[in-house]
Amino acid sequence: MGFKFASIKKFLLDVLVFLFILLFVYASVSKLVDYETFENQLGQSPLLSAFAGWVAPGLIIIELLIALFLIFERTRLIALFGFYSMMVLFTTYIIIILNFTDFIPCSCGGVLEQLGWTEHLIFNVGFMGLGVVGIFIQSSKFKVQG
C-alpha cells in the first residue's frame, strides 16, 4: 500500500513540475518574442512604470531560472518555493491593480492574453494551490522515517 501511494505522489509531483516548467517557459518565451510590447505594458502599469526597464528582463530571467531549477531534484524544493512566491507576487499585483488603481493595463501575452483580469486571478490562485501541493510532496521526501 505504501509503495503505491509513493508512486502516485511521485507521478503527481512529476506532472506538477512539468506544468510549472511549461507555464514559466511559455510565459518567458512569449515575453521575449514580443519584448517591446511586454516592456511597454509594464511601463503603463501604475505600480511598475518607474521600474519597467529592469523588471522586464529580471522577470524573464527569474522565470527561466525557476524553470531550470525545477528540472533537477537537488534544486527542486527551492524552485517550488520560488514558483509559489512568484505566483503570490503575480496574484498580489492583480489584486492591487483591480482594487486600488484607476488604470488597468493590458494583461499577459500569449494564450493567457485571452483571459480577463478576474479569470487570470483565478488561474493564478489555482496554480498557487498546485504549488503548495508540489511543495508538500517534495518536502515530504526529506522527512526522517522512523
C-alpha positions as CSV (number, residue, x, y, z in Angstrom):
1,M,0.0,0.0,0.0
2,G,2.8,2.4,0.9
3,F,4.6,1.8,-2.3
4,K,1.5,2.5,-4.4
5,F,0.9,5.8,-2.5
6,A,4.5,6.8,-3.0
7,S,4.2,6.1,-6.7
8,I,1.1,8.2,-7.0
9,K,2.8,11.0,-5.1
10,K,5.9,10.8,-7.4
11,F,3.7,10.8,-10.5
12,L,1.7,13.8,-9.3
13,L,4.8,15.7,-8.4
14,D,6.3,14.9,-11.9
15,V,3.0,16.2,-13.5
16,L,3.0,19.4,-11.4
17,V,6.7,20.1,-12.1
18,F,6.1,19.6,-15.8
19,L,3.1,22.1,-15.7
20,F,5.1,24.6,-13.7
21,I,8.1,24.4,-16.2
22,L,5.7,24.6,-19.1
23,L,4.0,27.7,-17.6
24,F,7.1,29.6,-16.8
25,V,9.0,28.7,-20.1
26,Y,5.9,29.6,-22.1
27,A,5.4,32.9,-20.3
28,S,9.1,33.8,-20.7
29,V,9.3,32.9,-24.4
30,S,6.1,34.9,-25.1
31,K,7.6,37.9,-23.3
32,L,10.8,37.5,-25.3
33,V,9.1,37.1,-28.6
34,D,7.3,40.4,-28.1
35,Y,9.7,42.0,-25.7
36,E,9.0,45.6,-26.7
37,T,5.3,45.2,-26.1
38,F,5.9,43.5,-22.8
39,E,8.2,46.3,-21.6
40,N,5.7,48.9,-22.8
41,Q,2.9,47.2,-20.9
42,L,4.9,47.2,-17.8
43,G,5.7,50.9,-18.4
44,Q,1.9,51.6,-18.5
45,S,1.4,49.9,-15.1
46,P,0.7,52.4,-12.3
47,L,2.8,50.2,-10.0
48,L,5.7,49.3,-12.2
49,S,6.2,52.1,-14.7
50,A,9.3,53.5,-12.9
51,F,10.9,50.1,-12.8
52,A,9.9,48.6,-16.2
53,G,13.4,48.8,-17.5
54,W,14.8,46.3,-15.0
55,V,11.6,44.4,-14.1
56,A,11.1,43.2,-17.7
57,P,14.4,41.4,-18.1
58,G,14.5,40.4,-14.4
59,L,11.1,38.7,-14.6
60,I,12.1,36.7,-17.7
61,I,15.4,35.6,-16.1
62,I,13.8,34.6,-12.8
63,E,11.0,32.6,-14.6
64,L,13.6,30.8,-16.7
65,L,15.9,30.1,-13.7
66,I,13.0,28.7,-11.7
67,A,12.0,26.5,-14.6
68,L,15.6,25.3,-14.9
69,F,15.9,24.6,-11.2
70,L,12.6,22.7,-11.2
71,I,14.3,20.1,-13.6
72,F,16.9,19.0,-11.1
73,E,15.9,17.0,-7.9
74,R,18.6,18.8,-5.9
75,T,17.2,22.3,-6.6
76,R,13.5,21.3,-6.9
77,L,12.3,22.3,-3.5
78,I,13.8,25.8,-3.6
79,A,12.4,26.2,-7.1
80,L,9.0,25.1,-5.9
81,F,9.1,27.8,-3.3
82,G,10.3,30.2,-6.0
83,F,7.4,29.2,-8.2
84,Y,4.9,29.7,-5.4
85,S,6.4,33.0,-4.4
86,M,6.2,34.3,-8.0
87,M,2.6,33.2,-8.3
88,V,1.9,35.0,-5.0
89,L,3.5,38.2,-6.3
90,F,1.6,38.0,-9.6
91,T,-1.6,37.4,-7.8
92,T,-1.0,40.3,-5.4
93,Y,-0.2,42.5,-8.3
94,I,-3.5,41.6,-10.0
95,I,-5.5,42.2,-6.7
96,I,-3.8,45.6,-6.3
97,I,-4.4,46.6,-9.9
98,L,-8.0,45.6,-9.8
99,N,-8.9,47.2,-6.5
100,F,-6.6,50.2,-5.9
101,T,-5.7,51.8,-9.2
102,D,-7.7,53.8,-11.7
103,F,-5.9,52.4,-14.8
104,I,-5.9,48.7,-15.6
105,P,-3.1,47.9,-18.1
106,C,-3.2,45.1,-20.6
107,S,-2.9,41.5,-19.3
108,C,-0.3,38.9,-20.1
109,G,0.7,37.9,-23.6
110,G,0.2,34.6,-25.5
111,V,-2.7,32.4,-24.7
112,L,-3.2,34.0,-21.3
113,E,-3.9,37.3,-23.0
114,Q,-7.4,35.8,-23.8
115,L,-8.1,35.8,-20.1
116,G,-9.7,38.8,-18.3
117,W,-8.1,40.0,-15.1
118,T,-10.6,38.1,-12.9
119,E,-10.0,34.8,-14.9
120,H,-6.3,35.5,-14.6
121,L,-6.7,35.9,-10.9
122,I,-8.5,32.5,-10.6
123,F,-5.8,30.9,-12.8
124,N,-3.1,32.2,-10.6
125,V,-4.8,31.2,-7.4
126,G,-5.2,27.7,-8.8
127,F,-1.5,27.5,-9.7
128,M,-0.7,28.8,-6.2
129,G,-2.7,25.9,-4.8
130,L,-0.9,23.4,-7.1
131,G,2.4,25.0,-5.9
132,V,1.6,24.3,-2.3
133,V,0.8,20.6,-3.2
134,G,4.1,20.4,-5.0
135,I,6.0,21.8,-2.0
136,F,4.2,19.4,0.3
137,I,5.0,16.4,-1.8
138,Q,8.6,17.4,-2.4
139,S,9.3,18.3,1.2
140,S,7.8,15.0,2.4
141,K,10.6,13.2,0.7
142,F,13.0,14.7,3.2
143,K,11.2,13.7,6.3
144,V,13.1,11.3,8.6
145,Q,11.5,7.9,8.6
146,G,11.2,6.1,11.9
